[in-house]
């Protein structure tokens, strides 16, 4: 089939790579316009654009995609993966077989922009991908193919994204095959939709009054972006990894404030929460080279910052 691909981040690029390697033909690629790098320097191409250019594919980057932008193309099917724009009806109706989307959740749960992070933050036990026939709604289309996976207790957004990318590539090729052979059987979504709103960076600030289990999900859900953080002596402390303190005898929580450092060991920094305790096992300070530090690293070079009784807020 002749495919038009629309996507932007690395998750989308991984699906584009699978299509490039398939028997189908990618006639062109659409991505969001280049954006400045983190330090505000010259605009950088997204992962999808970089991959497309490596394979000499035509790249379109309209600020707002319209049918006029693609009218010159001969397209059987449009594949959309984390593109970042809601498609207009004139675009949805352009390809012969319409548009399909790879969505990183088990719809109708977590429609919207951040399904991977929201699943972890909510403490879901499983997740998955759905290939949907796109309609005018937000992730409301009928499901063509779905695949699920359990979430491990240590699941991060990075690890779940990798799992769903692998599942998504397989499911996408299966859906395209069904469409090409004329035996696709789209199924309307069930009731009970939930919305995965876009991530606000301020959500990543740790609220130490919450239970340790919730804080653990915050750390995992915001790894690798935007990364959970807290304040230490007016320094922003990023928390890349943490572990619940379940193996040792807990301290008397009534004696300590939420956010209070209880102990420092090779395992990490032990901190009191609203209920329970959590080990911060990989942290980053805006000091020196800004390296990610383990408990052993802190003992060697930064232990004065984490003396028991220190308050994180």
N, C-alpha and C positions, 0 to 999 in steps of 0.2 A: 504494500500500500504506500501511497505518497503521503507523507506525514509533515505537518507543520508543528513545530515544538515551541512552547512558551514556558519559560521558567527563569529563575534568577540565581538562587544560592547553590551551595555544594550539593545539597540533597537533590535538587533538580538536575544538576549536572551528571550525577550518578545514573539517573534514569535516561538522560540523553545518551550517555555512553552505551547503555544497553541497546538503545534503538539504533545507534550507529553501527553496532556490531551485528544487528539482526538482518534478516532478509529484506526488511522494509527500507524505503528511501526517505531520508529527511531532506525535504526540499528547501527549507529555510528555518531559521531560529529567531525567536523573539525574546528579548530580555529587557529589564528595566534600564533606563539610561544610567551611564556611569556616574558614580557618586564619589565625592572626595574621600581620601583615606582618613584614618582615625586622627591623624595630625593635621587635617585640613589642607593637605597638599593636593597635587593634581588629581583629577578624577581617575578612579581605578576601574577596570572592567570586572564584572561579576564572574563567578565560576562558570556559568553557562556560556557567556560570551567567550571566555578564554578557551574552553573546550571546542566550541563551534569554529573558532578561528584556526585552531590546530588542525581541524579537519576540512578547512577551506569551505565551510558552509556560510551562506549568506546570513547576515545578522541584521535584524531590524530592532530599533530601540525607540519607539514612539513614546512620547510623554503620556499620551492617552491613546490606546489602541483603537483604531476604527477600521471599518471594512475597506475603506479606500487605501489603507496601508498594505493590505494583502490581496486586493482584488486582482492583481496581475499574476497571482500564483495559481497553479493547478493542484488542488489539495483534496485528498479523500477524507482525511481525518486530522483533527487538531488535538494534540496531547498537551495538557496543561499540568505543570507540577510547580507549586509554590511560586507562581509568577508574580503575585503582588498587586494585581488589578482585577476588579470584577469585570467580566466581559459583557459587552452590550449585546442585545438580541441580534443585531445585524451581523456581529462577528460569530455568535453561536450558530447561526443558521448558514454560514458561508460554506464550510466543508461539506462534501457529499454525505458523510455519515455523522456530521455534527462534531461536537467537542467532548472529550473525556478528560477526567481529572483524577490524579493520584492524590488521595487525602490520607494523612497520617493518623487516623483514628478508626474506631469501629462505629461508623455512623449508625444512628443519628447522634451518638455521644460525641461531644467536642467538635461541633461545626465551628469554623472560624479560623483565625490567624495562627493560634499557638496551641494546637492539640497535643503535641508531644510534652511540652512543659506542663500544661494543665492536667494531664493524666497523672504525672508524677506528683505534682503539688496536691492533688486531690486524694492521693493514696490508692489509685486504681490498682486492681490485681492483674489486669491484662489490658492490652492495647492491640493495635493492628493497622491494616491499611484497607481502604476501599477504593475501587476504581468505579467512578460514577459517570453516568451520562449527564453532562452538564445542562442545567436549565437556568432560568433567570434568577433563581434564588441563591442564597449563600450556602453552598454545600448541601443542597436539598434534592439533588438529582437521584434518579433510580440507580441502585447498585448493580454493577455488572459482575464484579468479582471481589471477594474479600478474603483476607487471611489474618489470623490472629497470632499473638505471642504473649506468654506470661511476662510480667514485670518482676525482676529479681529484687530482693530487699536492698541491693546496692545500686539499683538502676539510676543512671544519670540521663539527662537529656541527650548527651553525646552518645552514650551506649544505646539508648532506645532509638535514636535517629539512625544509627548504623543498622540495627535490626530491621527497622521498618523500610529502610532503603533496599535491603536485600529482598525482603518480602514484596515490596512494591514493584521492583523490576520484574520479578517473576509473574506477579499478578497482571502487570501492564501488558506484557507480551501475550499472556493468556487471553486477556480481554480483546486485544487487537486481532488475535487469531479468530476468536469467536465472531467478531464483527465482519472480518473478511470472508469468513465461510458462511455467513448469514444465519448463524445459530445462537446469537446472543440472546439472553433472557433477562433483561433488566427487571429488578425487583424494587418496588417502591419502599422507601425507608419507613420503619416503624415509628410509633409515637415516642415521646420522651426525649426530645432533643435537648442538648445542653450546649452552651456557647463558650468557645475558647477565645476570650478576648485577647487582643494584642498585649504583649508584655510591656509593663511600665517599669523602667529601671529602678524606681523607688520601691517596688515590690520586693526587690532583692535585699532590702535592709532587714537584718534579723531582729525580730521582736523577742527579746529574751523572756518575756512574760508568758510566752506560749509553751506548750508541752514540748519536751525534747523530741518526741517522735515527729511533731509538725516541723520543728526547726531542721531536723534531718532531711525532710522532704524539700524544704526550701533550698538547702545546700545542694541537694542532688538535682532538683528541678532547674536551678539556674546555672548549672555547670554544663557547657562552657560559657554561656552568655546569658545575662550580664554579669554573673558571678555574685553569690551572696556576700554581704559585707556587714561590718559593724565598726564602731569607733573605739579606738584605744589611744588615750592621751592625745586627742585631736588628730590622730592619724587614722586614715581609712584602712581597715584591715580586711582583706579579701579572704573568704573561706572557700577553698576549693574542694575540700573533702572533710567528712566528719563521721563519727561512729557513736551510736548510742552506748551509754555505760550500763551494760546489762550483765557483764560477767563479774563485776566487783560489788561489794557491799556499798549501797548508796549512802551518801552523807545525810544528816538530818536536815531536810530541806527547809525547815522552819528557822534555822540559824543563819541562812544565807540569802542574799539578794539575787534575783534573776540577773544573769550576766556576770556574776562574781566568779573569778578564777579560783578553783578549789585545789588544783594541783598541776604540776608540770612534770612530765616524764617523757621517756623516749617515744611513748605512744602518741603524745601530743599534749594539748592544753585541755584540762578538764574544766568545764564551765557549768554552773548551776542554771537551770531553766525554770520556767513557771512551775513545772512538775518534771522530775527526772533530771538527768545530767547528760551532757554530751561531750565527747572528745573531739576537739578540732585537730585533725591529723595532717592537714596540708593547708598552710596559710601563706599569705603574701603581704608584705609591708612595703610602703613607698620609701624604702630606705636602701642605701647601697645600690646593688644591681637589681633590686626588686625581685629576687629569686623566690620561687615557691619553697617554703621551709617545712621540714618535718619536725616532730618533737625533738629529735636528736640534734637537728640543726639549731633549734632555739636554745637548747641547753648549752650548746657550744658558744653561741654568739649573742643571743638576745634574751637570756633568762631574766635579766633585771626588769624587762618590760612586762613580764607575766608572773610576778610574784603573787602567791596566794593572797586573796583579798582585793586584788586589782579588779576594777569594774569595767566591763565592756558595755557599751550602750549605742 
